[in-house]
Amino acid sequence: MKAVVWHGIGDIRLDEVAQPTIQDPHDAIIHITRSAICGTDLHFVRGTMAPMREGTILGHEAVGVVVEVGDAVRGFSPGDRVVVNSTMSCGACRYCRMGKTSQCDVANPNGPQAGTSFFGGPETTGPIDGLQAEYARIPWAQNSMHPLPDNVSDEQAILLSDIFPTGWFGAELAGVTRGDVVVVFGAGIVGQFAAASAFKQGAGRVIIVDGEESRLAAALAQNCEIVDYNREDPVQTIMDLTNGIGADCVIDAVGVDAEHPKRGPAAVSDEDAAKFDAEVAQIAPDADPDATQWKPGDGPSQAARWAVEVVAKYGRIGIIGVYSPTVEQYPIGEAMNKNLTIRAGNCDHHSVTPPLIDLVASGQFDPTALITGHEHIGDAIAAYEAFDRREPGWIKVELV
């Protein structure tokens, strides 16, 4: 079968690999009908999340049809349409029983202290082969996938595998309540869904910050207030928009591959650019920051710094943008002195996703407007390259 395979930093290929088989009674095998490319996948290719195991199939989003189930998998049968959670969970440990499934004690083969296990990730997460393939093995299938109603299409469902739940989880981490002014850093697909989720959870206003015009246009279409950090200083602008108070809560949907402003009043000084360069060298020592392809973001702590600056005293920050364990820069002193609440982490997909499936099935929210690219898996590498270059219009790429 065809699959997108990681061979090294800056080296991914569409390979012919063996079809997966049942390895454990808790496994299922699915035929994948939709997958997608996520910004998280780019971290692995750029070298900002490491180490990876060569030969790992990438991808952590999938919709498909069950082909086979292990003896311990109940409630699923061959022929069932399913959406796969990006994170795996056993369904029986303490954390799963609490609904905190991203920290399952059992799913990660590296042991209970290893943390989240997700598809197509680095060695610390398993590694478990990912979902940008024609077929996939789903470990702990009972708790790692959901049945789909007939009135939820594959195209809608692919956004329920990771992106919509993660955006919703980000709004929950930030503690969005009725009437809040919410700032979202990052107008990529996670930021778009974080903004939509903040409105659904009662936000009065959502201000979204990015430097790419097509992404800001998509946010404007959601009735967000937009701030282009290459045209205006986002900190000063948000303070002006909130009468000098700041936001009630902030969602960081950018993470370690943030870009710093190159022009406008917020453009960084040479001294600050050098500090960011040192951060990149520390976080991704094997990456090539001067390359035109697979280039890490040049402001790893930029979004984190802005988030602390623009949130009001006693405000709340939810971090869903990916930061690798090697990141050590955070404005903790300023956060402490503003009495901030900061929550961060990977989405608890198994407990977050079911109500969102219902939301889509009932017609209350159609996520498909935010898919901007539809590619066959045979064109996956070219799609990766365009997405990596941050080309205009590339917000979310669906793989068929």
C-alpha positions as CSV (number, residue, x, y, z in Angstrom):
1,M,0.0,0.0,0.0
2,K,1.0,3.7,-0.4
3,A,2.0,5.7,2.7
4,V,3.8,8.9,3.6
5,V,7.0,7.9,5.4
6,W,9.5,9.9,7.4
7,H,13.1,9.1,6.5
8,G,14.9,12.0,8.1
9,I,14.7,15.8,8.7
10,G,13.7,17.3,5.4
11,D,13.2,13.8,3.9
12,I,9.7,12.4,3.5
13,R,8.6,10.0,0.7
14,L,5.6,8.3,-0.7
15,D,6.6,4.6,-0.2
16,E,5.1,1.2,-0.9
17,V,4.9,-0.5,2.5
18,A,3.3,-3.7,3.8
19,Q,-0.3,-3.6,4.9
20,P,-0.8,-3.6,8.7
21,T,-2.1,-6.6,10.5
22,I,-3.7,-7.3,13.9
23,Q,-0.9,-7.4,16.5
24,D,-3.0,-7.3,19.7
25,P,-6.5,-8.3,20.6
26,H,-7.3,-4.6,21.2
27,D,-6.4,-3.7,17.6
28,A,-8.5,-2.9,14.6
29,I,-7.5,-2.5,10.9
30,I,-9.2,0.2,8.9
31,H,-9.3,1.2,5.2
32,I,-8.6,4.9,5.2
33,T,-10.9,7.0,3.0
34,R,-9.8,10.4,4.2
35,S,-6.6,11.6,5.9
36,A,-5.1,15.1,6.2
37,I,-1.9,17.1,6.7
38,C,-1.5,18.9,9.9
39,G,1.0,21.6,11.0
40,T,2.1,19.2,13.7
41,D,3.3,16.8,10.9
42,L,5.6,19.6,9.7
43,H,7.3,19.8,13.1
44,F,8.7,16.3,12.5
45,V,9.9,17.2,9.0
46,R,11.4,20.5,10.0
47,G,13.2,19.0,13.0
48,T,11.4,20.9,15.7
49,M,10.0,17.8,17.3
50,A,12.6,14.9,17.7
51,P,13.8,12.3,17.7
52,M,11.8,10.4,15.1
53,R,12.3,6.8,14.1
54,E,13.2,6.4,10.5
55,G,10.4,4.5,8.6
56,T,7.5,5.9,10.7
57,I,4.4,6.5,8.7
58,L,3.2,10.1,9.2
59,G,-0.3,11.4,9.9
60,H,-2.7,11.5,12.9
61,E,-6.0,12.2,11.3
62,A,-8.2,9.6,9.5
63,V,-11.7,8.6,8.6
64,G,-12.2,5.1,7.3
65,V,-14.0,1.8,7.2
66,V,-13.3,-1.1,9.6
67,V,-11.8,-4.1,7.9
68,E,-11.0,-6.3,10.9
69,V,-11.2,-6.2,14.6
70,G,-9.2,-8.0,17.4
71,D,-11.0,-10.3,19.8
72,A,-11.0,-7.7,22.6
73,V,-12.7,-5.0,20.5
74,R,-16.4,-4.7,21.3
75,G,-19.0,-2.6,19.5
76,F,-17.2,-2.3,16.2
77,S,-17.6,-4.6,13.2
78,P,-16.2,-4.8,9.7
79,G,-17.9,-2.3,7.5
80,D,-18.5,0.3,10.2
81,R,-17.5,3.9,9.2
82,V,-15.3,5.5,11.9
83,V,-13.4,8.6,12.7
84,V,-10.0,7.9,14.4
85,N,-8.8,10.0,17.4
86,S,-5.4,11.5,17.0
87,T,-4.4,10.2,20.4
88,M,-4.8,6.7,21.7
89,S,-6.2,5.6,25.0
90,C,-7.0,2.3,26.7
91,G,-10.4,3.3,28.2
92,A,-9.8,1.6,31.6
93,C,-6.9,3.4,33.4
94,R,-7.4,6.1,36.0
95,Y,-6.9,8.9,33.5
96,C,-9.2,7.4,30.9
97,R,-11.9,7.0,33.5
98,M,-11.5,10.7,34.3
99,G,-11.9,11.7,30.7
100,K,-8.2,12.8,30.5
101,T,-7.5,10.4,27.8
102,S,-4.4,12.2,26.3
103,Q,-2.5,11.1,29.4
104,C,-3.6,7.4,29.3
105,D,-1.3,5.3,31.5
106,V,-1.4,2.3,29.1
107,A,-1.5,3.3,25.5
108,N,2.1,4.6,25.2
109,P,4.5,1.7,24.8
110,N,7.2,3.7,26.6
111,G,5.3,3.5,29.9
112,P,2.9,5.5,32.0
113,Q,5.3,8.4,32.5
114,A,5.9,8.8,28.8
115,G,2.7,10.8,28.3
116,T,0.5,11.1,25.2
117,S,0.6,8.4,22.5
118,F,-0.5,9.6,19.1
119,F,-0.2,8.3,15.5
120,G,2.8,9.1,13.4
121,G,4.8,10.8,16.1
122,P,8.3,10.8,17.6
123,E,9.9,7.9,19.5
124,T,8.6,9.3,22.8
125,T,5.0,8.8,21.7
126,G,5.4,5.2,20.8
127,P,6.1,5.4,18.0
128,I,3.0,4.2,16.3
129,D,2.7,4.3,12.5
130,G,0.4,7.0,11.3
131,L,-2.6,7.5,9.2
132,Q,-1.4,9.0,5.9
133,A,-1.7,5.6,4.3
134,E,-4.3,3.4,2.6
135,Y,-4.7,1.2,5.6
136,A,-3.8,1.6,9.3
137,R,-3.7,-0.4,12.5
138,I,-5.6,1.2,15.3
139,P,-4.3,0.2,18.7
140,W,-6.8,0.3,21.6
141,A,-9.4,0.6,19.0
142,Q,-12.3,0.5,21.5
143,N,-11.3,3.9,22.8
144,S,-9.4,5.3,19.9
145,M,-12.1,5.6,17.3
146,H,-15.8,6.6,17.1
147,P,-18.7,5.4,14.9
148,L,-20.0,7.9,12.5
149,P,-23.7,8.6,11.7
150,D,-24.7,8.4,8.1
151,N,-25.4,12.2,7.9
152,V,-21.8,13.1,8.7
153,S,-19.7,13.0,5.5
154,D,-16.1,11.9,5.3
155,E,-15.1,15.4,4.5
156,Q,-16.8,16.7,7.7
157,A,-15.5,13.8,9.7
158,I,-11.8,14.3,8.9
159,L,-12.0,17.6,10.8
160,L,-13.4,15.7,13.8
161,S,-10.3,13.5,14.0
162,D,-8.1,16.2,15.5
163,I,-8.6,19.8,14.5
164,F,-12.1,20.6,15.7
165,P,-11.6,18.8,19.0
166,T,-8.2,20.4,19.5
167,G,-9.6,23.9,18.9
168,W,-12.5,23.2,21.3
169,F,-10.1,21.9,23.9
170,G,-8.0,25.1,23.5
171,A,-11.0,27.2,24.3
172,E,-11.7,25.0,27.3
173,L,-8.1,25.3,28.5
174,A,-8.4,29.1,28.2
175,G,-11.6,29.0,30.3
176,V,-13.8,30.8,27.8
177,T,-17.0,32.0,29.4
178,R,-20.0,34.1,28.2
179,G,-19.1,37.6,27.1
180,D,-15.3,37.1,27.1
181,V,-12.9,38.9,24.9
182,V,-10.7,36.1,23.4
183,V,-7.5,36.5,21.5
184,V,-6.3,33.6,19.3
185,F,-2.7,33.6,18.1
186,G,-2.4,31.8,14.8
187,A,-5.0,31.8,12.0
188,G,-4.0,28.4,10.7
189,I,-6.6,25.6,10.9
190,V,-6.3,25.0,14.6
191,G,-6.6,28.7,15.3
192,Q,-9.7,28.9,13.0
193,F,-11.4,26.1,15.0
194,A,-10.3,27.6,18.3
195,A,-12.0,30.8,17.2
196,A,-15.2,29.0,16.2
197,S,-15.1,27.0,19.4
198,A,-14.7,30.2,21.5
199,F,-17.8,31.7,19.9
200,K,-19.7,28.4,20.5
201,Q,-18.6,28.5,24.2
202,G,-20.0,32.0,24.6
203,A,-17.2,34.5,23.7
204,G,-18.4,38.0,23.1
205,R,-15.5,38.9,20.8
206,V,-12.7,36.9,19.2
207,I,-9.6,38.7,18.0
208,I,-7.3,36.6,15.8
209,V,-3.6,37.4,15.1
210,D,-1.6,36.2,12.1
211,G,0.7,37.5,9.4
212,E,-0.8,35.7,6.4
213,E,-3.6,37.5,4.5
214,S,-5.5,34.5,3.3
215,R,-5.7,33.1,6.8
216,L,-6.8,36.4,8.2
217,A,-9.5,36.5,5.5
218,A,-10.8,33.1,6.6
219,A,-11.0,34.4,10.2
220,L,-12.8,37.5,9.1
221,A,-15.4,35.3,7.4
222,Q,-16.0,33.8,10.8
223,N,-16.7,37.3,12.2
224,C,-13.4,37.5,14.0
225,E,-11.6,40.8,14.5
226,I,-8.3,40.4,12.7
227,V,-4.8,41.7,13.4
228,D,-2.0,41.4,10.9
229,Y,1.3,41.5,12.9
230,N,3.2,42.6,9.8
231,R,1.1,45.7,9.6
232,E,0.5,46.7,13.2
233,D,1.9,46.0,16.6
234,P,-0.5,43.2,17.9
235,V,0.1,44.0,21.6
236,Q,-0.7,47.7,21.2
237,T,-3.6,47.0,18.8
238,I,-5.2,44.6,21.2
239,M,-4.8,47.0,24.1
240,D,-6.4,49.7,22.0
241,L,-9.3,47.4,21.1
242,T,-9.9,46.5,24.7
243,N,-9.7,50.1,26.2
244,G,-6.3,49.3,27.7
245,I,-7.5,46.3,29.7
246,G,-6.3,43.3,27.6
247,A,-8.1,40.1,26.7
248,D,-9.9,37.9,29.2
249,C,-8.3,34.9,27.8
250,V,-5.8,33.9,25.1
251,I,-5.5,30.7,23.0
252,D,-2.0,30.0,21.7
253,A,-2.6,28.0,18.5
254,V,0.9,28.6,17.1
255,G,3.5,26.8,19.1
256,V,7.2,26.3,18.4
257,D,7.2,27.1,14.7
258,A,6.0,30.7,15.2
259,E,7.3,33.4,12.9
260,H,8.4,36.8,14.2
261,P,7.3,40.0,12.3
262,K,9.5,41.0,9.4
263,R,8.1,44.5,8.8
264,G,5.8,47.0,10.3
265,P,5.9,48.5,13.8
266,A,6.3,45.1,15.5
267,A,9.4,44.1,13.4
268,V,12.0,42.7,15.8
269,S,15.4,44.3,16.3
270,D,18.6,42.6,15.2
271,E,19.3,41.8,18.9
272,D,16.0,40.1,19.4
273,A,16.3,38.3,16.1
274,A,19.6,36.9,17.2
275,K,18.0,35.7,20.5
276,F,15.3,33.9,18.4
277,D,18.0,32.4,16.2
278,A,19.6,31.0,19.4
279,E,16.3,29.5,20.4
280,V,15.9,27.8,17.0
281,A,19.4,26.4,17.3
282,Q,18.7,25.0,20.7
283,I,15.3,23.5,19.8
284,A,16.1,22.1,16.4
285,P,19.9,21.6,16.2
286,D,19.7,19.4,13.1
287,A,17.4,21.6,11.1
288,D,18.4,24.0,8.4
289,P,17.1,27.5,9.2
290,D,18.4,29.0,6.0
291,A,16.6,26.5,3.7
292,T,13.7,27.5,1.5
293,Q,11.9,24.1,2.3
294,W,11.4,22.6,5.8
295,K,12.5,25.8,7.5
296,P,11.6,26.0,11.2
297,G,9.8,29.1,12.5
298,D,12.1,31.9,13.3
299,G,10.4,33.1,16.5
300,P,9.8,30.0,18.7
301,S,8.7,31.9,21.8
302,Q,7.0,34.8,19.9
303,A,3.4,33.7,20.4
304,A,4.0,32.8,24.0
305,R,5.5,36.2,24.8
306,W,2.7,38.1,23.1
307,A,0.1,35.9,24.9
308,V,1.4,37.0,28.3
309,E,1.6,40.6,27.2
310,V,-2.0,41.0,25.8
311,V,-4.0,39.0,28.4
312,A,-5.5,41.1,31.3
313,K,-4.4,40.7,34.9
314,Y,-5.9,37.5,36.3
315,G,-6.4,36.4,32.7
316,R,-6.2,32.9,31.3
317,I,-4.0,31.3,28.7
318,G,-4.7,28.0,26.9
319,I,-1.8,26.5,24.9
320,I,-2.6,24.0,22.2
321,G,0.2,25.0,19.8
322,V,2.9,22.3,19.9
323,Y,6.0,23.0,22.0
324,S,8.6,20.3,22.1
325,P,10.1,19.1,25.4
326,T,13.3,21.0,24.5
327,V,11.7,24.4,24.6
328,E,12.9,26.3,27.7
329,Q,11.9,29.9,27.0
330,Y,8.8,31.3,28.6
331,P,8.0,34.7,30.2
332,I,7.2,33.1,33.5
333,G,8.1,36.2,35.6
334,E,5.7,38.5,33.8
335,A,3.0,35.8,33.9
336,M,3.4,35.3,37.7
337,N,3.3,39.0,38.3
338,K,0.0,39.3,36.4
339,N,-1.6,36.5,38.4
340,L,-2.2,34.5,35.2
341,T,-3.7,31.0,34.9
342,I,-1.8,29.0,32.2
343,R,-3.1,25.6,31.0
344,A,-1.6,23.6,28.2
345,G,-1.6,20.1,26.7
346,N,-2.8,17.6,24.2
347,C,-6.5,17.2,23.5
348,D,-8.4,14.6,25.3
349,H,-9.9,13.4,22.0
350,H,-12.0,10.5,23.2
351,S,-14.0,12.6,25.7
352,V,-14.0,15.8,23.7
353,T,-15.1,14.5,20.3
354,P,-18.5,12.8,20.7
355,P,-20.4,16.1,21.4
356,L,-18.8,17.7,18.4
357,I,-19.9,14.8,16.2
358,D,-23.4,15.5,17.4
359,L,-23.0,19.2,16.7
360,V,-22.0,18.5,13.1
361,A,-24.7,15.8,12.6
362,S,-27.4,18.2,13.8
363,G,-26.4,20.8,11.3
364,Q,-25.4,23.4,13.9
365,F,-21.9,23.6,12.5
366,D,-20.4,22.7,9.2
367,P,-16.6,22.6,9.4
368,T,-15.9,21.9,5.7
369,A,-15.6,25.5,4.6
370,L,-12.2,25.6,6.3
371,I,-10.8,22.8,4.0
372,T,-8.7,24.6,1.4
373,G,-7.0,21.8,-0.4
374,H,-8.1,18.3,-1.7
375,E,-5.3,16.1,-2.8
376,H,-4.9,12.4,-3.7
377,I,-2.5,10.6,-1.5
378,G,-0.3,10.2,-4.6
379,D,0.2,14.0,-4.5
380,A,0.9,14.1,-0.8
381,I,4.6,15.1,-0.9
382,A,3.9,18.1,-3.2
383,A,1.0,19.1,-0.9
384,Y,3.4,18.9,2.1
385,E,5.9,21.1,0.4
386,A,3.3,23.8,-0.5
387,F,1.9,23.7,3.1
388,D,5.4,23.9,4.6
389,R,6.2,27.0,2.5
390,R,3.2,28.8,4.1
391,E,1.8,29.5,0.7
392,P,-1.4,31.7,0.6
393,G,-4.6,29.7,0.8
394,W,-3.1,26.5,2.3
395,I,-4.9,26.3,5.6
396,K,-6.1,22.6,5.7
397,V,-5.2,19.9,3.2
398,E,-7.4,16.8,2.9
399,L,-5.9,13.6,1.5
400,V,-8.2,11.2,-0.4
